[in-house]
């Protein structure tokens, strides 16, 4: 796939990490059997520049796990001048898992919970200034926002990757607004320095 080939030369978006979700690979196999490279190319096309944050080897590890779980079958297909290619296909159990996943309305764990606990722990143990932690995080998110906006503008109109990037931009903007609230809260709770008492 030529569209996917061009993605290999781009830098991943700052701080963005992706992992292969088993159900995504299963869903990609629902339409037709495919080999690992085809699945990686489909992911790259769907994710656009975010695909650079995905470890390509993880696709193959996940395929192995899905096969062990009985959710996919693997058939070796001979090639003239290359090693045999593994072609993966959904089993009935895999098809049922895809249907369950499509009907699941749970949302991934909210990212702010872990960060919030970091602020609370830093303050409780006098380990670091929560406002300084917020500022470091804000700086990182601003850099990520700039990169995501640049990548979104570079996508052709109507691309699926452009839609995903718009979601990334909106999420980062919301996270930045929440960080502003965190900074206000923790600034109001700062203990006065000994000379100010």
N, C-alpha and C positions, 0 to 999 in steps of 0.2 A: 504494500500500500504506500504510494508515494507521499500521501498526506502525513502519514505517521513517520516516515523516514526523516522529514525535516525537523521533527521535534527533538531529535537526539542532540542537536547542537545548541539548544537553548539552556539557559541557567534556570534552575528551579526557583519558584517564588520564595522569597525570604521567609524562613520559619514555617513553611508549609510542608507537612509530612502526610503521606497517604499510606494506607495499608490496604491490601487486597481483601475485600469482604467476600467470603465464600459464595454468598448468594448472588453477588454480581456476576461472578464467573459462571455460575449455574444458569443465570438468566441469559447470559450471552450465548450459552450453548443450547438454549431452548429453541431457537430458530433452526439451527443446523449444527451438525458436528463440526469441530474445528481443531486445529493444532495450536500449540502454545503461542507461536509467533503471531498467528492470526488474532488470537485473543488479546495479546499485548498491543497489536496495531489498533484493534477496535477500542481498547481502553484509551490509547493515546489520542485517537481521533475524538473520542467523547470528552476527554479531560483537557485537551489543548495543552497550554503551557503547564498546567498543574500535573500533567503526567510525568514530568521530570522529577517530581517528588515521590514517585512510585518506584520501588526497587523491582526491576524487571524479573529478577530471580525469584521473587516472592510469588509470582504467578505460577511458576512451575512447582514450587513447594506446596502451594495451595491446591493445585491440581492433584498432586500426589495424595494429599490428605483427603480430598473429595473422593478419589478412587478407593482409598482404604475404607472410607465410610460407606461405600456402596452407592454413592450419589451419582457417579459417572463411571462409564466403562472406557477403557483405552484399547485401541486397536493399532497395531503397527502396520504401516503402509510402506512398502519397499519403494526405493528411489534408485535410479540408475547409477548415479555417480556420487551419492551421498548416503549417510547412514539412514536407516529406517526412520520414518517420521511417525510420531505418536499422534493419533487423532482421537479426540475425546468426544463422547456423546452422553447425553443425560440418560439416567435410568428412570424408572417410574418413581422411585423414592426421591430422586433429584428433582423431577418435575413437581412432585408434591411439595418439596421444600421451597421451590420457587413460588408456588401459589401461596403458601403460608407467609412467605416474606413479603409478597406483594400486598397482602391483606393486613400486615402488621403496621399499626399506627404509632408505635412507640418511637420516641425521639432519642438520639444519642445523649449520653449524659451531658449536662450543661457544663461547658468549659469553665465558667466563672466559679464553680464550687471549689475546685482545687486551688485556684488563685486566691479566692477569698480566705480559705483556710491558711494559706501561706502568709497572708497579711496578719491574720489573727495570731498565728504562732509567733511571727516575728515581733509583734507588739508585746505579747504576753511574756515572752522570754527575753525581751530587750535585745534581740538578736540583730535587728536592723530597723531602720525607720520605714514604716509602711508607706509613707509618702514617697520616699526615694525608690522603693520597689515599684510603686505605681508608675513613677516617672520613667524608670527603665523600661517597663512593659509598654508604656505609651510610646516611647521612642521606637521600640521594635515594631509595634503595630502600625505606626505612621509610615515606617519604611515599607512594610508589607502592603499597606494600602496604596502607596505610590506605585509599587510594582504591579499590583493587581489592576489598578486603573489603567496603567500603561498597557498591560497585556490585554485587557478588555477592549481598549481602543484599537489594538492591532488586529483583533479578530474580525473576520468578514461579517457583515450584517446577516443576522438570522442563523448564525452557527450555534450548535449546541454547546460548544465550549464557551462561547460568549455569554450564554445564559448562565452557565455555572460561574463564570468569572464575575458576573453582575451580582450573583448571590454572595460570593466571597467579599466583594466590595461592600455590600450592604451589611454583612455580618461584622466586618472590621469596623465600619462606621458605628454600628451599635455597640461593639465592644469598647470603642474609644469613648463614647458617651458614658458608658458604665464606669470606665476608669476615671472620668472626670468626677462622677459621684463618689467614687472611692476616695479620691484625693481630697475632696471637700470634707468627707466624713472623718478621715484620719488626720487632716490638718486641725480640725476642731477638737480632736482628742489628744493632741500633742501635749506632753507635760512641759510646763515652763522650765527653762534652764535654771540651775541653782541661783545664778545672779539675779534672775527676774523675780524670785519668790519673795 
